[in-house]
């Protein structure tokens, strides 16, 4: 499921960058179609989710919330 979500997210980001003119159409297709780019994005997305969970845990500990 995470891989599919990462690919959808990359296509949305590539579309936004293409719309703003930051990247060319051929580069936008690269982001949405290359499996290696999708794998890296999936790993980065997993790292962001892990970091958010850790930050939330630290805040909960500091505020005395149940953990």
Predicted model as a PDB file, atoms N, CA, C, CB and O in Angstrom, pLDDT in the B-factor column:
MODEL        1                                                                  
ATOM      1  N   UNK A   1       0.814  -1.193   0.000  1.00 53.00           N  
ATOM      2  CA  UNK A   1       0.000   0.000   0.000  1.00 53.00           C  
ATOM      3  C   UNK A   1       0.859   1.259   0.000  1.00 53.00           C  
ATOM      4  CB  UNK A   1      -0.927  -0.003   1.194  1.00 53.00           C  
ATOM      5  O   UNK A   1       0.523   2.245  -0.656  1.00 53.00           O  
ATOM      6  N   UNK A   2       1.954   1.225   0.727  1.00 64.00           N  
ATOM      7  CA  UNK A   2       2.809   2.406   0.792  1.00 64.00           C  
ATOM      8  C   UNK A   2       3.415   2.725  -0.569  1.00 64.00           C  
ATOM      9  CB  UNK A   2       3.917   2.204   1.822  1.00 64.00           C  
ATOM     10  O   UNK A   2       3.561   3.894  -0.925  1.00 64.00           O  
ATOM     11  N   UNK A   3       3.765   1.700  -1.326  1.00 67.00           N  
ATOM     12  CA  UNK A   3       4.337   1.937  -2.649  1.00 67.00           C  
ATOM     13  C   UNK A   3       3.350   2.634  -3.574  1.00 67.00           C  
ATOM     14  CB  UNK A   3       4.786   0.625  -3.269  1.00 67.00           C  
ATOM     15  O   UNK A   3       3.718   3.549  -4.310  1.00 67.00           O  
ATOM     16  N   UNK A   4       2.104   2.201  -3.535  1.00 73.00           N  
ATOM     17  CA  UNK A   4       1.085   2.841  -4.371  1.00 73.00           C  
ATOM     18  C   UNK A   4       0.865   4.286  -3.931  1.00 73.00           C  
ATOM     19  CB  UNK A   4      -0.243   2.055  -4.307  1.00 73.00           C  
ATOM     20  O   UNK A   4       0.737   5.180  -4.768  1.00 73.00           O  
ATOM     21  N   UNK A   5       0.823   4.511  -2.631  1.00 75.00           N  
ATOM     22  CA  UNK A   5       0.640   5.871  -2.114  1.00 75.00           C  
ATOM     23  C   UNK A   5       1.815   6.761  -2.512  1.00 75.00           C  
ATOM     24  CB  UNK A   5       0.485   5.851  -0.580  1.00 75.00           C  
ATOM     25  O   UNK A   5       1.625   7.922  -2.874  1.00 75.00           O  
ATOM     26  N   UNK A   6       3.022   6.218  -2.444  1.00 73.00           N  
ATOM     27  CA  UNK A   6       4.208   6.999  -2.815  1.00 73.00           C  
ATOM     28  C   UNK A   6       4.169   7.370  -4.291  1.00 73.00           C  
ATOM     29  CB  UNK A   6       5.493   6.213  -2.501  1.00 73.00           C  
ATOM     30  O   UNK A   6       4.505   8.496  -4.655  1.00 73.00           O  
ATOM     31  N   UNK A   7       3.761   6.430  -5.146  1.00 75.00           N  
ATOM     32  CA  UNK A   7       3.687   6.735  -6.579  1.00 75.00           C  
ATOM     33  C   UNK A   7       2.631   7.789  -6.874  1.00 75.00           C  
ATOM     34  CB  UNK A   7       3.387   5.470  -7.377  1.00 75.00           C  
ATOM     35  O   UNK A   7       2.853   8.675  -7.699  1.00 75.00           O  
ATOM     36  N   UNK A   8       1.486   7.702  -6.208  1.00 78.00           N  
ATOM     37  CA  UNK A   8       0.440   8.704  -6.405  1.00 78.00           C  
ATOM     38  C   UNK A   8       0.935  10.066  -5.940  1.00 78.00           C  
ATOM     39  CB  UNK A   8      -0.851   8.309  -5.650  1.00 78.00           C  
ATOM     40  O   UNK A   8       0.731  11.071  -6.620  1.00 78.00           O  
ATOM     41  N   UNK A   9       1.579  10.097  -4.789  1.00 78.00           N  
ATOM     42  CA  UNK A   9       2.107  11.354  -4.262  1.00 78.00           C  
ATOM     43  C   UNK A   9       3.152  11.951  -5.199  1.00 78.00           C  
ATOM     44  CB  UNK A   9       2.711  11.136  -2.874  1.00 78.00           C  
ATOM     45  O   UNK A   9       3.168  13.164  -5.413  1.00 78.00           O  
ATOM     46  N   UNK A  10       4.019  11.119  -5.758  1.00 77.00           N  
ATOM     47  CA  UNK A  10       5.038  11.618  -6.687  1.00 77.00           C  
ATOM     48  C   UNK A  10       4.407  12.173  -7.958  1.00 77.00           C  
ATOM     49  CB  UNK A  10       6.026  10.506  -7.041  1.00 77.00           C  
ATOM     50  O   UNK A  10       4.883  13.171  -8.499  1.00 77.00           O  
ATOM     51  N   UNK A  11       3.339  11.538  -8.439  1.00 78.00           N  
ATOM     52  CA  UNK A  11       2.674  12.046  -9.642  1.00 78.00           C  
ATOM     53  C   UNK A  11       2.013  13.389  -9.370  1.00 78.00           C  
ATOM     54  CB  UNK A  11       1.631  11.040 -10.147  1.00 78.00           C  
ATOM     55  O   UNK A  11       2.033  14.275 -10.224  1.00 78.00           O  
ATOM     56  N   UNK A  12       1.431  13.546  -8.192  1.00 81.00           N  
ATOM     57  CA  UNK A  12       0.811  14.827  -7.840  1.00 81.00           C  
ATOM     58  C   UNK A  12       1.869  15.920  -7.734  1.00 81.00           C  
ATOM     59  CB  UNK A  12       0.032  14.709  -6.511  1.00 81.00           C  
ATOM     60  O   UNK A  12       1.679  17.024  -8.244  1.00 81.00           O  
ATOM     61  N   UNK A  13       2.983  15.611  -7.072  1.00 80.00           N  
ATOM     62  CA  UNK A  13       4.069  16.590  -6.937  1.00 80.00           C  
ATOM     63  C   UNK A  13       4.657  16.928  -8.304  1.00 80.00           C  
ATOM     64  CB  UNK A  13       5.174  16.052  -6.001  1.00 80.00           C  
ATOM     65  O   UNK A  13       4.917  18.093  -8.603  1.00 80.00           O  
ATOM     66  N   UNK A  14       4.865  15.899  -9.132  1.00 79.00           N  
ATOM     67  CA  UNK A  14       5.406  16.145 -10.474  1.00 79.00           C  
ATOM     68  C   UNK A  14       4.438  16.994 -11.290  1.00 79.00           C  
ATOM     69  CB  UNK A  14       5.690  14.810 -11.202  1.00 79.00           C  
ATOM     70  O   UNK A  14       4.867  17.875 -12.035  1.00 79.00           O  
ATOM     71  N   UNK A  15       3.148  16.742 -11.160  1.00 77.00           N  
ATOM     72  CA  UNK A  15       2.158  17.557 -11.875  1.00 77.00           C  
ATOM     73  C   UNK A  15       2.184  19.011 -11.430  1.00 77.00           C  
ATOM     74  CB  UNK A  15       0.765  16.988 -11.672  1.00 77.00           C  
ATOM     75  O   UNK A  15       2.071  19.920 -12.252  1.00 77.00           O  
ATOM     76  N   UNK A  16       2.334  19.228 -10.134  1.00 81.00           N  
ATOM     77  CA  UNK A  16       2.409  20.599  -9.622  1.00 81.00           C  
ATOM     78  C   UNK A  16       3.669  21.296 -10.121  1.00 81.00           C  
ATOM     79  CB  UNK A  16       2.377  20.602  -8.084  1.00 81.00           C  
ATOM     80  O   UNK A  16       3.623  22.462 -10.513  1.00 81.00           O  
ATOM     81  N   UNK A  17       4.797  20.582 -10.108  1.00 78.00           N  
ATOM     82  CA  UNK A  17       6.049  21.168 -10.595  1.00 78.00           C  
ATOM     83  C   UNK A  17       5.981  21.445 -12.095  1.00 78.00           C  
ATOM     84  CB  UNK A  17       7.231  20.236 -10.287  1.00 78.00           C  
ATOM     85  O   UNK A  17       6.497  22.455 -12.574  1.00 78.00           O  
ATOM     86  N   UNK A  18       5.340  20.537 -12.828  1.00 78.00           N  
ATOM     87  CA  UNK A  18       5.177  20.727 -14.265  1.00 78.00           C  
ATOM     88  C   UNK A  18       4.284  21.934 -14.538  1.00 78.00           C  
ATOM     89  CB  UNK A  18       4.585  19.461 -14.918  1.00 78.00           C  
ATOM     90  O   UNK A  18       4.579  22.734 -15.426  1.00 78.00           O  
ATOM     91  N   UNK A  19       3.207  22.070 -13.791  1.00 76.00           N  
ATOM     92  CA  UNK A  19       2.287  23.188 -13.960  1.00 76.00           C  
ATOM     93  C   UNK A  19       2.981  24.519 -13.695  1.00 76.00           C  
ATOM     94  CB  UNK A  19       1.085  23.029 -13.034  1.00 76.00           C  
ATOM     95  O   UNK A  19       2.757  25.492 -14.416  1.00 76.00           O  
ATOM     96  N   UNK A  20       3.820  24.565 -12.664  1.00 76.00           N  
ATOM     97  CA  UNK A  20       4.530  25.797 -12.323  1.00 76.00           C  
ATOM     98  C   UNK A  20       5.694  26.076 -13.274  1.00 76.00           C  
ATOM     99  CB  UNK A  20       5.041  25.722 -10.895  1.00 76.00           C  
ATOM    100  O   UNK A  20       6.223  27.188 -13.296  1.00 76.00           O  
ATOM    101  N   UNK A  21       6.095  25.074 -14.057  1.00 79.00           N  
ATOM    102  CA  UNK A  21       7.173  25.271 -15.013  1.00 79.00           C  
ATOM    103  C   UNK A  21       8.552  24.981 -14.461  1.00 79.00           C  
ATOM    104  CB  UNK A  21       7.139  26.654 -15.514  1.00 79.00           C  
ATOM    105  O   UNK A  21       9.550  25.369 -15.067  1.00 79.00           O  
ATOM    106  N   UNK A  22       8.631  24.310 -13.332  1.00 76.00           N  
ATOM    107  CA  UNK A  22       9.925  23.999 -12.738  1.00 76.00           C  
ATOM    108  C   UNK A  22      10.606  22.806 -13.403  1.00 76.00           C  
ATOM    109  CB  UNK A  22       9.758  23.729 -11.264  1.00 76.00           C  
ATOM    110  O   UNK A  22      11.833  22.708 -13.401  1.00 76.00           O  
ATOM    111  N   UNK A  23       9.804  21.892 -13.978  1.00 74.00           N  
ATOM    112  CA  UNK A  23      10.375  20.725 -14.663  1.00 74.00           C  
ATOM    113  C   UNK A  23       9.708  20.563 -16.020  1.00 74.00           C  
ATOM    114  CB  UNK A  23      10.202  19.430 -13.810  1.00 74.00           C  
ATOM    115  O   UNK A  23       8.625  21.097 -16.261  1.00 74.00           O  
ATOM    116  N   UNK A  24      10.369  19.816 -16.908  1.00 78.00           N  
ATOM    117  CA  UNK A  24       9.826  19.533 -18.240  1.00 78.00           C  
ATOM    118  C   UNK A  24       8.909  18.320 -18.178  1.00 78.00           C  
ATOM    119  CB  UNK A  24      10.965  19.297 -19.262  1.00 78.00           C  
ATOM    120  O   UNK A  24       8.922  17.580 -17.195  1.00 78.00           O  
ATOM    121  N   UNK A  25       8.118  18.114 -19.219  1.00 76.00           N  
ATOM    122  CA  UNK A  25       7.175  16.998 -19.255  1.00 76.00           C  
ATOM    123  C   UNK A  25       7.895  15.650 -19.200  1.00 76.00           C  
ATOM    124  CB  UNK A  25       6.313  17.077 -20.515  1.00 76.00           C  
ATOM    125  O   UNK A  25       7.398  14.714 -18.575  1.00 76.00           O  
ATOM    126  N   UNK A  26       9.046  15.542 -19.838  1.00 75.00           N  
ATOM    127  CA  UNK A  26       9.785  14.272 -19.809  1.00 75.00           C  
ATOM    128  C   UNK A  26      10.278  13.958 -18.395  1.00 75.00           C  
ATOM    129  CB  UNK A  26      10.980  14.323 -20.786  1.00 75.00           C  
ATOM    130  O   UNK A  26      10.317  12.793 -17.998  1.00 75.00           O  
ATOM    131  N   UNK A  27      10.646  14.972 -17.646  1.00 72.00           N  
ATOM    132  CA  UNK A  27      11.072  14.754 -16.261  1.00 72.00           C  
ATOM    133  C   UNK A  27       9.900  14.338 -15.381  1.00 72.00           C  
ATOM    134  CB  UNK A  27      11.725  16.019 -15.698  1.00 72.00           C  
ATOM    135  O   UNK A  27      10.070  13.527 -14.471  1.00 72.00           O  
ATOM    136  N   UNK A  28       8.724  14.876 -15.637  1.00 71.00           N  
ATOM    137  CA  UNK A  28       7.541  14.509 -14.865  1.00 71.00           C  
ATOM    138  C   UNK A  28       7.210  13.033 -15.066  1.00 71.00           C  
ATOM    139  CB  UNK A  28       6.342  15.386 -15.264  1.00 71.00           C  
ATOM    140  O   UNK A  28       6.832  12.355 -14.110  1.00 71.00           O  
ATOM    141  N   UNK A  29       7.342  12.530 -16.275  1.00 73.00           N  
ATOM    142  CA  UNK A  29       7.097  11.111 -16.538  1.00 73.00           C  
ATOM    143  C   UNK A  29       8.124  10.239 -15.816  1.00 73.00           C  
ATOM    144  CB  UNK A  29       7.133  10.830 -18.052  1.00 73.00           C  
ATOM    145  O   UNK A  29       7.791   9.142 -15.365  1.00 73.00           O  
ATOM    146  N   UNK A  30       9.341  10.701 -15.703  1.00 72.00           N  
ATOM    147  CA  UNK A  30      10.392   9.960 -14.998  1.00 72.00           C  
ATOM    148  C   UNK A  30      10.008   9.740 -13.541  1.00 72.00           C  
ATOM    149  CB  UNK A  30      11.736  10.709 -15.085  1.00 72.00           C  
ATOM    150  O   UNK A  30      10.196   8.645 -13.011  1.00 72.00           O  
ATOM    151  N   UNK A  31       9.472  10.767 -12.887  1.00 68.00           N  
ATOM    152  CA  UNK A  31       9.104  10.650 -11.477  1.00 68.00           C  
ATOM    153  C   UNK A  31       7.973   9.646 -11.276  1.00 68.00           C  
ATOM    154  CB  UNK A  31       8.697  12.013 -10.923  1.00 68.00           C  
ATOM    155  O   UNK A  31       7.979   8.895 -10.301  1.00 68.00           O  
ATOM    156  N   UNK A  32       7.016   9.627 -12.176  1.00 65.00           N  
ATOM    157  CA  UNK A  32       5.865   8.761 -12.002  1.00 65.00           C  
ATOM    158  C   UNK A  32       6.047   7.352 -12.511  1.00 65.00           C  
ATOM    159  CB  UNK A  32       4.713   9.354 -12.665  1.00 65.00           C  
ATOM    160  O   UNK A  32       5.271   6.473 -12.136  1.00 65.00           O  
ATOM    161  N   UNK A  33       7.039   7.092 -13.350  1.00 70.00           N  
ATOM    162  CA  UNK A  33       7.144   5.793 -13.983  1.00 70.00           C  
ATOM    163  C   UNK A  33       8.334   4.941 -13.602  1.00 70.00           C  
ATOM    164  CB  UNK A  33       7.163   5.978 -15.397  1.00 70.00           C  
ATOM    165  O   UNK A  33       8.309   3.734 -13.846  1.00 70.00           O  
ATOM    166  N   UNK A  34       9.359   5.501 -13.025  1.00 71.00           N  
ATOM    167  CA  UNK A  34      10.570   4.741 -12.725  1.00 71.00           C  
ATOM    168  C   UNK A  34      10.427   4.022 -11.385  1.00 71.00           C  
ATOM    169  CB  UNK A  34      11.804   5.669 -12.708  1.00 71.00           C  
ATOM    170  O   UNK A  34      10.185   4.676 -10.370  1.00 71.00           O  
ATOM    171  N   UNK A  35      10.569   2.687 -11.350  1.00 74.00           N  
ATOM    172  CA  UNK A  35      10.416   1.956 -10.098  1.00 74.00           C  
ATOM    173  C   UNK A  35      11.492   2.281  -9.052  1.00 74.00           C  
ATOM    174  CB  UNK A  35      10.430   0.486 -10.383  1.00 74.00           C  
ATOM    175  O   UNK A  35      11.226   2.227  -7.851  1.00 74.00           O  
ATOM    176  N   UNK A  36      12.693   2.615  -9.504  1.00 78.00           N  
ATOM    177  CA  UNK A  36      13.739   2.949  -8.532  1.00 78.00           C  
ATOM    178  C   UNK A  36      13.441   4.274  -7.835  1.00 78.00           C  
ATOM    179  CB  UNK A  36      15.107   3.017  -9.223  1.00 78.00           C  
ATOM    180  O   UNK A  36      13.678   4.409  -6.634  1.00 78.00           O  
ATOM    181  N   UNK A  37      12.931   5.238  -8.570  1.00 74.00           N  
ATOM    182  CA  UNK A  37      12.542   6.512  -7.959  1.00 74.00           C  
ATOM    183  C   UNK A  37      11.398   6.271  -6.987  1.00 74.00           C  
ATOM    184  CB  UNK A  37      12.133   7.551  -9.042  1.00 74.00           C  
ATOM    185  O   UNK A  37      11.358   6.875  -5.915  1.00 74.00           O  
ATOM    186  N   UNK A  38      10.457   5.385  -7.354  1.00 72.00           N  
ATOM    187  CA  UNK A  38       9.337   5.058  -6.471  1.00 72.00           C  
ATOM    188  C   UNK A  38       9.848   4.397  -5.187  1.00 72.00           C  
ATOM    189  CB  UNK A  38       8.329   4.130  -7.191  1.00 72.00           C  
ATOM    190  O   UNK A  38       9.326   4.667  -4.105  1.00 72.00           O  
ATOM    191  N   UNK A  39      10.852   3.544  -5.297  1.00 76.00           N  
ATOM    192  CA  UNK A  39      11.401   2.877  -4.118  1.00 76.00           C  
ATOM    193  C   UNK A  39      12.048   3.890  -3.175  1.00 76.00           C  
ATOM    194  CB  UNK A  39      12.425   1.808  -4.535  1.00 76.00           C  
ATOM    195  O   UNK A  39      11.859   3.816  -1.961  1.00 76.00           O  
ATOM    196  N   UNK A  40      12.801   4.824  -3.722  1.00 78.00           N  
ATOM    197  CA  UNK A  40      13.436   5.855  -2.897  1.00 78.00           C  
ATOM    198  C   UNK A  40      12.378   6.732  -2.234  1.00 78.00           C  
ATOM    199  CB  UNK A  40      14.391   6.720  -3.747  1.00 78.00           C  
ATOM    200  O   UNK A  40      12.501   7.085  -1.061  1.00 78.00           O  
ATOM    201  N   UNK A  41      11.348   7.077  -2.985  1.00 75.00           N  
ATOM    202  CA  UNK A  41      10.272   7.897  -2.416  1.00 75.00           C  
ATOM    203  C   UNK A  41       9.539   7.142  -1.320  1.00 75.00           C  
ATOM    204  CB  UNK A  41       9.284   8.328  -3.509  1.00 75.00           C  
ATOM    205  O   UNK A  41       9.154   7.733  -0.311  1.00 75.00           O  
ATOM    206  N   UNK A  42       9.342   5.853  -1.504  1.00 76.00           N  
ATOM    207  CA  UNK A  42       8.690   5.037  -0.482  1.00 76.00           C  
ATOM    208  C   UNK A  42       9.528   4.989   0.791  1.00 76.00           C  
ATOM    209  CB  UNK A  42       8.443   3.618  -1.006  1.00 76.00           C  
ATOM    210  O   UNK A  42       8.991   5.073   1.895  1.00 76.00           O  
ATOM    211  N   UNK A  43      10.837   4.854   0.638  1.00 79.00           N  
ATOM    212  CA  UNK A  43      11.718   4.858   1.805  1.00 79.00           C  
ATOM    213  C   UNK A  43      11.696   6.212   2.508  1.00 79.00           C  
ATOM    214  CB  UNK A  43      13.149   4.505   1.392  1.00 79.00           C  
ATOM    215  O   UNK A  43      11.678   6.271   3.737  1.00 79.00           O  
ATOM    216  N   UNK A  44      11.698   7.285   1.746  1.00 81.00           N  
ATOM    217  CA  UNK A  44      11.648   8.622   2.336  1.00 81.00           C  
ATOM    218  C   UNK A  44      10.320   8.855   3.052  1.00 81.00           C  
ATOM    219  CB  UNK A  44      11.860   9.691   1.256  1.00 81.00           C  
ATOM    220  O   UNK A  44      10.289   9.442   4.134  1.00 81.00           O  
ATOM    221  N   UNK A  45       9.230   8.396   2.451  1.00 76.00           N  
ATOM    222  CA  UNK A  45       7.924   8.537   3.077  1.00 76.00           C  
ATOM    223  C   UNK A  45       7.861   7.742   4.376  1.00 76.00           C  
ATOM    224  CB  UNK A  45       6.818   8.081   2.121  1.00 76.00           C  
ATOM    225  O   UNK A  45       7.310   8.218   5.369  1.00 76.00           O  
ATOM    226  N   UNK A  46       8.414   6.554   4.376  1.00 79.00           N  
ATOM    227  CA  UNK A  46       8.474   5.752   5.601  1.00 79.00           C  
ATOM    228  C   UNK A  46       9.296   6.444   6.674  1.00 79.00           C  
ATOM    229  CB  UNK A  46       9.060   4.374   5.308  1.00 79.00           C  
ATOM    230  O   UNK A  46       8.931   6.417   7.849  1.00 79.00           O  
ATOM    231  N   UNK A  47      10.396   7.061   6.285  1.00 82.00           N  
ATOM    232  CA  UNK A  47      11.220   7.797   7.247  1.00 82.00           C  
ATOM    233  C   UNK A  47      10.495   8.994   7.828  1.00 82.00           C  
ATOM    234  CB  UNK A  47      12.501   8.254   6.592  1.00 82.00           C  
ATOM    235  O   UNK A  47      10.642   9.294   9.013  1.00 82.00           O  
ATOM    236  N   UNK A  48       9.710   9.684   7.004  1.00 83.00           N  
ATOM    237  CA  UNK A  48       8.943  10.824   7.500  1.00 83.00           C  
ATOM    238  C   UNK A  48       7.869  10.382   8.491  1.00 83.00           C  
ATOM    239  CB  UNK A  48       8.302  11.578   6.334  1.00 83.00           C  
ATOM    240  O   UNK A  48       7.649  11.042   9.506  1.00 83.00           O  
ATOM    241  N   UNK A  49       7.207   9.276   8.199  1.00 82.00           N  
ATOM    242  CA  UNK A  49       6.189   8.760   9.117  1.00 82.00           C  
ATOM    243  C   UNK A  49       6.838   8.345  10.437  1.00 82.00           C  
ATOM    244  CB  UNK A  49       5.436   7.560   8.484  1.00 82.00           C  
ATOM    245  O   UNK A  49       6.300   8.635  11.506  1.00 82.00           O  
ATOM    246  N   UNK A  50       7.980   7.675  10.376  1.00 86.00           N  
ATOM    247  CA  UNK A  50       8.698   7.290  11.582  1.00 86.00           C  
ATOM    248  C   UNK A  50       9.105   8.520  12.388  1.00 86.00           C  
ATOM    249  CB  UNK A  50       9.933   6.457  11.226  1.00 86.00           C  
ATOM    250  O   UNK A  50       8.925   8.544  13.606  1.00 86.00           O  
ATOM    251  N   UNK A  51       9.644   9.530  11.733  1.00 90.00           N  
ATOM    252  CA  UNK A  51      10.069  10.743  12.427  1.00 90.00           C  
ATOM    253  C   UNK A  51       8.883  11.453  13.078  1.00 90.00           C  
ATOM    254  CB  UNK A  51      10.779  11.690  11.457  1.00 90.00           C  
ATOM    255  O   UNK A  51       8.997  11.952  14.197  1.00 90.00           O  
ATOM    256  N   UNK A  52       7.752  11.499  12.386  1.00 90.00           N  
ATOM    257  CA  UNK A  52       6.565  12.136  12.965  1.00 90.00           C  
ATOM    258  C   UNK A  52       6.092  11.386  14.204  1.00 90.00           C  
ATOM    259  CB  UNK A  52       5.433  12.206  11.930  1.00 90.00           C  
ATOM    260  O   UNK A  52       5.688  12.006  15.187  1.00 90.00           O  
ATOM    261  N   UNK A  53       6.140  10.056  14.163  1.00 91.00           N  
ATOM    262  CA  UNK A  53       5.747   9.264  15.331  1.00 91.00           C  
ATOM    263  C   UNK A  53       6.692   9.505  16.499  1.00 91.00           C  
ATOM    264  CB  UNK A  53       5.717   7.772  14.981  1.00 91.00           C  
ATOM    265  O   UNK A  53       6.246   9.604  17.643  1.00 91.00           O  
ATOM    266  N   UNK A  54       7.976   9.599  16.232  1.00 92.00           N  
ATOM    267  CA  UNK A  54       8.949   9.855  17.296  1.00 92.00           C  
ATOM    268  C   UNK A  54       8.762  11.234  17.912  1.00 92.00           C  
ATOM    269  CB  UNK A  54      10.365   9.721  16.759  1.00 92.00           C  
ATOM    270  O   UNK A  54       8.832  11.392  19.131  1.00 92.00           O  
ATOM    271  N   UNK A  55       8.525  12.223  17.069  1.00 92.00           N  
ATOM    272  CA  UNK A  55       8.306  13.583  17.579  1.00 92.00           C  
ATOM    273  C   UNK A  55       7.044  13.617  18.432  1.00 92.00           C  
ATOM    274  CB  UNK A  55       8.197  14.603  16.413  1.00 92.00           C  
ATOM    275  O   UNK A  55       7.029  14.224  19.503  1.00 92.00           O  
ATOM    276  N   UNK A  56       5.993  12.968  17.960  1.00 91.00           N  
ATOM    277  CA  UNK A  56       4.749  12.932  18.721  1.00 91.00           C  
ATOM    278  C   UNK A  56       4.969  12.244  20.070  1.00 91.00           C  
ATOM    279  CB  UNK A  56       3.646  12.209  17.921  1.00 91.00           C  
ATOM    280  O   UNK A  56       4.441  12.699  21.084  1.00 91.00           O  
ATOM    281  N   UNK A  57       5.735  11.166  20.095  1.00 91.00           N  
ATOM    282  CA  UNK A  57       6.029  10.453  21.340  1.00 91.00           C  
ATOM    283  C   UNK A  57       6.791  11.364  22.310  1.00 91.00           C  
ATOM    284  CB  UNK A  57       6.848   9.169  21.049  1.00 91.00           C  
ATOM    285  O   UNK A  57       6.474  11.411  23.499  1.00 91.00           O  
ATOM    286  N   UNK A  58       7.779  12.075  21.808  1.00 92.00           N  
ATOM    287  CA  UNK A  58       8.565  12.986  22.672  1.00 92.00           C  
ATOM    288  C   UNK A  58       7.687  14.094  23.246  1.00 92.00           C  
ATOM    289  CB  UNK A  58       9.739  13.610  21.879  1.00 92.00           C  
ATOM    290  O   UNK A  58       7.808  14.441  24.421  1.00 92.00           O  
ATOM    291  N   UNK A  59       6.809  14.645  22.422  1.00 93.00           N  
ATOM    292  CA  UNK A  59       5.905  15.703  22.894  1.00 93.00           C  
ATOM    293  C   UNK A  59       4.965  15.141  23.957  1.00 93.00           C  
ATOM    294  CB  UNK A  59       5.090  16.307  21.712  1.00 93.00           C  
ATOM    295  O   UNK A  59       4.728  15.783  24.980  1.00 93.00           O  
ATOM    296  N   UNK A  60       4.431  13.944  23.718  1.00 91.00           N  
ATOM    297  CA  UNK A  60       3.516  13.331  24.680  1.00 91.00           C  
ATOM    298  C   UNK A  60       4.226  13.060  26.004  1.00 91.00           C  
ATOM    299  CB  UNK A  60       2.934  12.026  24.114  1.00 91.00           C  
ATOM    300  O   UNK A  60       3.648  13.285  27.067  1.00 91.00           O  
ATOM    301  N   UNK A  61       5.455  12.585  25.957  1.00 91.00           N  
ATOM    302  CA  UNK A  61       6.223  12.339  27.176  1.00 91.00           C  
ATOM    303  C   UNK A  61       6.463  13.643  27.938  1.00 91.00           C  
ATOM    304  CB  UNK A  61       7.565  11.664  26.837  1.00 91.00           C  
ATOM    305  O   UNK A  61       6.307  13.692  29.158  1.00 91.00           O  
ATOM    306  N   UNK A  62       6.839  14.689  27.220  1.00 93.00           N  
ATOM    307  CA  UNK A  62       7.149  15.962  27.849  1.00 93.00           C  
ATOM    308  C   UNK A  62       5.904  16.595  28.480  1.00 93.00           C  
ATOM    309  CB  UNK A  62       7.761  16.913  26.827  1.00 93.00           C  
ATOM    310  O   UNK A  62       5.996  17.227  29.533  1.00 93.00           O  
ATOM    311  N   UNK A  63       4.744  16.428  27.841  1.00 92.00           N  
ATOM    312  CA  UNK A  63       3.509  17.032  28.333  1.00 92.00           C  
ATOM    313  C   UNK A  63       2.790  16.153  29.367  1.00 92.00           C  
ATOM    314  CB  UNK A  63       2.581  17.314  27.167  1.00 92.00           C  
ATOM    315  O   UNK A  63       1.790  16.573  29.949  1.00 92.00           O  
ATOM    316  N   UNK A  64       3.289  14.954  29.590  1.00 92.00           N  
ATOM    317  CA  UNK A  64       2.664  14.060  30.561  1.00 92.00           C  
ATOM    318  C   UNK A  64       1.450  13.319  30.029  1.00 92.00           C  
ATOM    319  CB  UNK A  64       2.268  14.833  31.764  1.00 92.00           C  
ATOM    320  O   UNK A  64       0.662  12.783  30.808  1.00 92.00           O  
ATOM    321  N   UNK A  65       1.290  13.281  28.723  1.00 89.00           N  
ATOM    322  CA  UNK A  65       0.178  12.556  28.124  1.00 89.00           C  
ATOM    323  C   UNK A  65       0.457  11.070  28.175  1.00 89.00           C  
ATOM    324  CB  UNK A  65      -0.064  13.012  26.675  1.00 89.00           C  
ATOM    325  O   UNK A  65       1.615  10.672  28.292  1.00 89.00           O  
ATOM    326  N   UNK A  66      -0.585  10.224  28.090  1.00 85.00           N  
ATOM    327  CA  UNK A  66      -0.332   8.776  28.086  1.00 85.00           C  
ATOM    328  C   UNK A  66       0.442   8.348  26.840  1.00 85.00           C  
ATOM    329  CB  UNK A  66      -1.658   8.003  28.167  1.00 85.00           C  
ATOM    330  O   UNK A  66       0.164   8.811  25.733  1.00 85.00           O  
ATOM    331  N   UNK A  67       1.407   7.468  27.034  1.00 80.00           N  
ATOM    332  CA  UNK A  67       2.222   6.989  25.895  1.00 80.00           C  
ATOM    333  C   UNK A  67       2.151   5.480  25.775  1.00 80.00           C  
ATOM    334  CB  UNK A  67       3.692   7.428  26.049  1.00 80.00           C  
ATOM    335  O   UNK A  67       2.769   4.901  24.881  1.00 80.00           O  
TER     336      UNK A  67                                                      
ENDMDL                                                                          
END                                                                             
